[in-house]
Amino acid sequence: MTKYLLAVSGGVDSMVLLDMVATNAEGFRDRHFAGAGWMGDFVVAHYDHGIRGEESHADADFVRDKCRQYGVKLILGRGELSPHTGEEVARQARYGFLCQAAREESENGGEEAYIVTAHHQDDLLETIVMNLIRGTGWRGLAPMNQPRVLRPLLDIAKTELVSYAIEHSLTWREDQTNDSPRYLRNRLRALLASWSPADRAELVRLYERQKYLRRQIEQELEYYCARHVTRDKPGRLVLRRYDLIMLPADVAIEILRRLTKGWLTRPQLGQLLLFIKVGKPSKQLSWKRLNVRLDVRRVYFYPEM
């Protein structure tokens, strides 16, 4: 059995997602959650981050009332984040809550649990442009690919979601911070609103190509690790130093990223690769969540130590 956690903020996007799933609008639930039934296979998760004080608490009350109307279970998380909290910190807090809620649902019911978000096509394009501005690597052109996170609205534009909400007489909460020029994403949103349909379509095509390439790269990484990475009795991941050293640096760094579960930054991965190449036997390199040790021929990874 599979459990789905619908991440509902109370905004128009997530309220449309909730309604589409609950009512199976035009077969939406059948297409994206084959075999799942309302209400037993779905749970709503809402994170009250507290950034907007009473407004944040009112969002939580609104979502609670809507869950009663739809007859679905609600998991509510609360934070006490400062009004000056940055966008990335708030996002991490929200996903931390969602991931913990998914784990608990899985453990309690013995079921697989997936997080379902209301990210739509405009969110996707904004993220790609933001990553380009920041000097992204290839992953930044194919974002929103986290494991066990589903985004069934990615091919739907924001205007279509708003039209659906109006047509179906839905109500929602407006987050005033979405209009603040303080956040880069909001400034990009205003820029993308001026783009022509052709410009948007070209960026979508770029995303689709890059998504295909990302799948190919990840399949190759999985194949390589299955052939060359082992696990010893203490549970450490083990790799021959020679196998890694003989690879092109960019490929070796991608393998190290996979073995270290994405915990390290690109500069840290470069430092780790250099350590594996020239480090002396018995030497160790450590970060908060990872230790790496060497012997003459092998490198050992001790995650979460």
C-alpha positions, -999 to +999 in steps of 0.1 A: +000+000+000+010+036-006+003+067+014+003+102-001+010+134+020-005+164+003+015+195+012-012+221+016-003+257+025-037+272+020-027+291-011-045+288-044-021+262-059-023+238-030-061+242-026-065+233-063-043+203-058-064+192-028-097+197-047-085+179-078-074+149-058-104+148-036-129+151-064-109+132-090-114+161-114-114+149-150-097+117-137-068+136-121-065+111-092-067+081-114-039+095-137-014+104-110-023+081-081-035+049-098-056+028-074-055+053-046-088+060-029-101+091-012-098+094+018-079+064+030-047+067+010-043+105+015-032+128+044-029+165+043+003+180+058+005+217+067+035+236+082+028+267+102+062+283+101+051+314+121+069+339+099+039+361+095+026+357+131-011+356+134-015+355+096+005+322+096-017+308+124-048+318+104-035+299+074-033+268+097-069+273+109-081+277+073-064+245+062-078+227+093-114+238+084-109+227+048-097+193+058-128+188+079-149+197+048-131+173+026-130+146+054-093+141+053-068+137+081-045+166+088-009+166+101+000+200+114+036+212+121+045+244+139+077+265+138+087+298+154+107+313+125+116+349+126+098+374+102+133+380+088+139+343+080+153+338+045+135+319+018+159+289+018+158+285+056+120+285+055+120+260+027+143+237+046+122+239+077+091+230+057+106+201+039+121+188+072+086+187+086+072+170+055+099+144+054+095+136+091+057+133+087+062+110+057+085+088+077+061+086+106+032+077+083+053+050+067+064+035+100+029+036+116+011+020+087+039-001+072+033+016+039+053+036+014+048+073+019+052+100-008+051+138-004+029+155-030+034+192-036+015+218-057+045+231-076+033+241-111+049+250-144+056+287-134+074+274-102+095+251-124+105+279-148+113+303-120+136+277-104+154+271-137+160+308-143+171+313-107+196+285-110+209+299-142+215+333-125+233+315-097+256+297-121+240+263-119+255+229-129+236+205-150+213+195-121+200+231-119+184+228-154+164+197-144+153+206-108+125+193-087+136+157-089+138+147-052+131+111-045+097+103-030+084+138-039+056+139-065+046+171-084+016+163-105+009+199-115+042+206-132+027+207-167+000+232-156+005+270-157-005+292-128-032+309-148-049+276-154-048+268-117-064+302-108-091+296-135-099+262-120-102+277-085-126+304-097-146+280-118-151+256-089-157+284-063-127+275-042-114+298-015-078+302-005-054+323+016-031+350+001+005+351+014+016+388+012+052+378+011+046+365-024+045+401-036+076+413-017+105+423-040+128+412-011+128+377-025+146+368-058+119+344-067+092+371-066+113+394-088+117+366-113+080+359-112+073+394-124+099+390-151+085+357-164+050+372-165+063+393-194+076+364-214+058+353-246+043+318-249+071+309-273+098+319-247+081+298-220+078+269-244+115+270-253+124+269-216+101+239-211+118+221-240+152+228-224+139+213-191+125+182-209+159+176-227+178+181-195+155+159-175+161+131-200+199+136-197+196+136-159+179+102-160+206+088-183+234+102-160+218+088-129+214+054-145+250+053-154+260+063-119+238+035-105+254+010-129+289+021-119+282+019-082+266-015-085+298-028-102+325-010-081+311-002-047+308-028-020+298-028+017+320-044+044+308-061+076+309-029+097+285-014+071+310+009+054+309+017+017+341+007+001+356+017-032+390+011-048+410+043-050+424+033-084+389+029-099+380+064-089+413+081-097+413+068-133+380+085-141+376+120-154+373+144-125+337+155-132+326+118-133+345+110-101+329+139-084+294+127-094+301+093-080+313+108-048+282+129-046+261+098-048+281+079-022+280+108+002+242+112-003+245+148-015+257+160+019+288+178+005+291+210-016+309+210-049+341+225-034+340+198-006+336+171-032+367+184-050+386+184-018+375+148-011+386+137-046+420+153-041+423+136-007+415+102-023+442+108-049+471+119-028+461+111+009+484+087+028+471+054+042+453+056+076+444+093+070+409+106+076+388+134+063+357+144+083+326+166+081+296+168+104+278+139+089+306+120+072+340+104+078+362+091+050+393+069+057+420+056+034+442+026+032+467+018+005+442+006-021+407+015-008+386+044+005+360+038+032+329+059+038+314+062+072+281+080+068+262+096+097+289+091+123 
